[in-house]
Amino acid sequence: MISHESAVAMLGLPWLGEFPTHVVATDPRRATGQRRAHLQKVGGAGRPIACASVGGLPVTTLVVTGVDVALRASFRTAVVVLDAVLARGVPQDALLAELRSREPRPRASTRARRAIEFADAAADSPGESVARLCWAEAGFPPPVLQQEFRDAAGLIGRVDFWFEDAGVVVEFDGLVKYRDRTMRAGRSPERVVIDEKLREDRLRAHRHVRRVVRVTWPDVEPGGNGPAALEAAGVRRVR
């Protein structure tokens, strides 16, 4: 059955970077893996493997796929995938139970458990997932995700990150909102920019908001300016 990175693609989950050109499949009849030019088989003998049907093909479920990725991919990629898995309604406990059932090696198990426990269904995009990890690795307190703000005129909107103690809002600009027609909801890119500016003005005027910070992909990549931007805005590191 299709699994791992290939299952991520089939299930429509996000991924960091390009997907591998080969197909990954788990073979319940094999105890060990096998690699060919365009197919990588992963041994799955000795354990039940839950699967679903996608386009008529057997694909590992969200739970199995999430744990496969947590055990095999980088921590950043695992968090991106697991955030999306949780956002689709999969309970964190189901992922942890699946992980325990695998009885993986201690080091792999610890890393996978950390990724599962760090994952948050409220992360709205891969960029937000990576930004959240960036803040954590830099020693900042965990922000509130998708905090709603209102003023006298009504709903201002939900912000990506809210560092309440510092009064700092952080918005992740992935640029897709300006390019994707669906996300623009019939508006021109210019109109989107204007609406974002008006929304930000209302946020800045909110009595609880001291600063609004915008970050992009380069800011939250390793060595990026994201942590410095938070510190300059008044968010204190806790470690």
C-alpha positions in Angstrom: 0.0 0.0 0.0 1.1 3.6 -0.7 2.7 5.1 2.4 5.1 7.6 3.9 5.9 10.6 1.6 3.8 9.2 -1.2 0.8 8.8 1.1 1.3 12.5 2.2 0.9 13.5 -1.5 -2.1 11.2 -2.1 -3.8 12.5 1.0 -3.3 16.1 0.1 -1.1 16.9 3.1 1.5 19.6 3.0 5.2 18.8 2.6 8.4 20.9 2.8 10.3 21.0 -0.5 9.8 18.7 -3.4 8.3 15.2 -3.1 10.6 12.3 -3.9 10.4 11.1 -7.5 10.0 7.5 -6.4 6.9 5.9 -4.9 7.1 4.7 -1.3 5.0 1.7 -0.4 4.7 -0.5 2.7 4.6 -4.2 2.0 2.9 -6.2 4.9 4.6 -9.4 3.6 8.1 -8.1 3.9 10.2 -7.8 7.1 12.8 -5.6 5.4 12.8 -2.9 2.8 13.7 -3.0 -0.8 14.7 -0.2 -3.3 14.3 -0.1 -7.0 14.5 2.7 -9.5 11.1 4.2 -9.0 9.8 2.2 -6.0 10.9 2.0 -2.4 9.3 -0.8 -0.4 9.2 -0.5 3.4 8.8 -3.7 5.4 5.6 -3.9 7.3 5.4 -7.6 8.4 4.2 -8.3 11.9 1.9 -5.4 12.4 -1.6 -4.4 11.3 -1.5 -1.4 8.9 -4.7 0.7 8.6 -5.3 1.9 5.1 -7.9 3.9 3.1 -8.8 4.0 -0.6 -7.7 7.2 -2.5 -8.5 7.1 -6.2 -9.0 3.4 -6.0 -5.5 2.9 -4.6 -4.7 1.6 -1.1 -3.1 4.4 1.0 -2.2 4.4 4.6 -4.6 6.4 6.9 -3.9 9.8 8.3 -2.8 8.3 11.6 -0.4 5.8 10.1 1.0 8.3 7.6 1.5 10.9 10.4 3.5 8.4 12.5 5.4 7.2 9.5 6.5 10.7 8.7 7.3 11.5 12.4 9.6 8.5 12.5 11.3 9.1 9.2 11.3 12.7 8.1 13.1 15.7 9.5 11.6 17.3 12.6 10.5 20.4 10.7 8.8 18.3 8.0 7.1 16.1 10.6 5.6 19.1 12.4 4.3 20.5 9.1 2.6 17.2 8.3 1.4 16.5 11.8 -0.2 20.0 12.2 -2.2 19.3 9.1 -3.2 15.8 10.3 -4.5 17.2 13.6 -6.3 19.9 11.7 -8.3 17.2 9.9 -9.6 16.0 13.2 -7.2 13.2 14.1 -6.8 13.1 17.9 -3.2 13.5 19.2 -3.8 10.4 21.4 -4.5 8.3 18.3 -1.1 9.3 16.9 0.7 8.5 20.2 -1.1 5.1 20.4 0.0 4.3 16.9 3.6 5.3 17.7 3.6 3.0 20.8 2.3 0.1 18.8 5.3 0.3 16.5 7.8 -0.2 19.3 10.5 1.8 17.5 14.0 2.3 18.6 14.2 4.7 21.6 15.9 7.6 19.8 13.4 7.5 16.9 10.5 7.1 19.3 11.6 10.1 21.4 11.9 12.4 18.4 8.6 11.2 16.9 6.8 11.7 20.2 8.3 15.3 20.5 6.9 16.1 17.0 3.5 14.7 17.8 3.3 16.5 21.1 4.5 19.8 19.5 1.9 19.6 16.7 -1.0 21.9 16.8 -4.2 21.8 14.8 -4.5 25.5 14.9 -1.5 26.1 12.6 -3.1 27.3 9.4 -0.3 26.7 6.9 3.2 25.1 6.5 4.7 28.5 7.0 2.9 28.9 10.3 4.1 25.5 11.4 7.7 26.3 10.6 7.4 29.7 12.3 6.1 28.2 15.4 9.0 25.8 15.5 11.4 28.7 14.9 10.0 30.6 17.9 10.3 27.5 20.1 13.9 26.7 19.1 14.9 30.3 19.8 13.5 30.0 23.3 10.4 32.1 23.0 7.2 31.3 24.9 4.5 29.5 22.9 2.1 32.0 21.2 -1.6 31.7 21.0 -2.6 30.7 17.5 -5.6 32.2 15.6 -6.4 34.7 18.3 -9.5 36.7 17.4 -9.6 40.4 17.8 -12.5 42.8 17.8 -13.0 46.5 18.1 -16.0 48.9 18.1 -16.6 48.2 14.4 -16.8 44.4 14.9 -14.5 41.6 14.0 -11.0 42.6 13.0 -9.9 39.1 12.3 -7.8 36.2 13.6 -4.1 36.6 13.8 -1.5 33.9 13.1 0.4 34.4 16.4 -0.4 36.3 19.6 2.3 36.8 22.3 -0.1 38.1 24.9 2.4 39.0 27.6 4.3 41.2 25.2 1.2 42.5 23.4 2.7 41.4 20.1 0.9 40.1 17.0 2.9 38.2 14.5 1.6 37.6 11.0 3.2 35.2 8.6 3.1 36.4 5.0 3.5 33.4 2.7 2.5 35.6 -0.4 0.1 32.9 -1.6 -2.8 35.2 -0.4 -1.8 37.6 -3.1 -1.4 35.0 -5.9 -4.1 32.5 -5.3 -7.4 33.5 -6.8 -9.3 31.3 -4.4 -7.8 33.0 -1.4 -8.3 36.4 -2.9 -12.0 35.7 -3.1 -12.5 37.7 -6.2 -10.3 40.6 -5.1 -7.3 41.9 -7.1 -3.9 41.6 -5.5 -3.9 45.4 -5.0 -7.2 45.2 -3.1 -5.8 42.4 -0.9 -2.9 44.6 0.0 -5.2 47.5 0.8 -7.5 45.3 2.9 -4.4 43.9 4.8 -3.2 47.5 5.5 -6.6 48.5 6.9 -6.8 45.4 9.0 -3.3 46.0 10.4 -4.2 49.6 11.2 -7.2 48.4 13.3 -5.0 45.8 15.0 -2.4 48.5 15.9 -5.1 50.6 17.3 -6.4 47.8 19.5 -5.9 48.5 23.2 -4.2 45.2 23.9 -1.8 45.3 20.9 1.6 47.0 21.3 3.2 45.9 18.1 2.4 44.0 14.8 5.3 42.1 13.2 5.2 40.6 9.8 7.5 37.7 8.9 8.1 35.7 5.7 9.7 32.4 4.8 13.3 33.6 4.9 12.7 35.0 8.4 11.7 31.6 9.9 14.3 29.5 8.1 17.5 28.5 10.1 19.6 31.6 10.6 16.7 33.9 9.6 15.7 37.2 11.1 12.5 36.0 12.8 13.8 35.6 16.3 15.5 39.0 16.2 12.3 40.6 14.9 10.4 39.2 17.9 13.0 40.3 20.4 13.0 43.8 18.9 9.2 43.9 19.2 9.5 43.2 23.0 8.9 39.4 23.2 11.2 38.0 25.8 12.9 34.6 25.5 12.1 32.2 28.4 15.2 30.1 28.0 
